[in-house]
Amino acid sequence: MTKDRLKEEIGLFKLLMTIAMAIITSMVSWLWNNYQTASISDVVIIILSLIIFSAITFFLFIKIDHKI
């Protein structure tokens, strides 16, 4: 694999990880501001989404670490 191709892949994974972190941050913020008025189903969906996006972020971090 060429050096440029590797840099492009790492850059793409960093971009995706940044987007996932922004989504996690916004979901935590929403949950923090609306936990008293949100229904149980909304809270469960947000928590499950947080788990999924956290796993995606961890996977991307590991993938970047192995590429470097």
C-alpha positions in Angstrom: 0.0 0.0 0.0 1.4 3.4 -0.9 2.1 6.0 1.7 -0.4 8.4 0.2 -3.2 5.8 0.2 -2.4 5.0 3.8 -2.6 8.7 4.7 -5.9 9.0 2.9 -7.4 6.0 4.8 -6.2 7.4 8.1 -7.7 10.8 7.3 -11.0 9.2 6.4 -11.1 7.1 9.6 -10.3 10.3 11.6 -13.2 12.1 9.9 -15.6 9.3 10.6 -14.5 9.1 14.2 -14.9 12.9 14.6 -18.5 12.6 13.2 -19.3 9.7 15.6 -17.9 11.7 18.5 -20.1 14.7 17.6 -23.1 12.5 17.4 -22.3 11.0 20.8 -21.8 14.5 22.3 -25.1 15.7 20.9 -27.0 12.7 22.2 -25.6 13.0 25.7 -26.4 16.7 25.7 -30.0 16.0 24.6 -30.4 13.3 27.2 -28.9 15.6 29.9 -31.4 18.4 29.0 -34.5 16.2 28.5 -34.2 13.3 30.9 -37.1 14.5 33.0 -39.6 15.0 30.2 -38.5 12.3 27.8 -40.4 9.0 27.7 -38.8 5.8 28.7 -38.6 4.6 25.1 -36.8 7.8 24.1 -34.2 7.3 26.9 -33.7 3.6 26.0 -33.3 4.5 22.3 -30.7 7.2 23.1 -28.8 4.9 25.4 -28.7 2.1 22.8 -27.6 4.6 20.2 -24.9 5.8 22.6 -23.6 2.2 23.0 -23.6 1.6 19.2 -21.8 4.9 18.4 -19.3 4.3 21.2 -18.5 0.9 19.7 -18.1 2.4 16.3 -15.8 5.1 17.7 -13.7 2.5 19.5 -13.5 0.4 16.3 -12.4 3.3 14.3 -9.8 4.2 17.0 -8.4 0.7 16.9 -8.4 0.7 13.1 -6.4 4.0 13.0 -4.0 2.7 15.6 -3.3 -0.4 13.6 -2.8 1.6 10.4 -0.2 3.8 12.1 
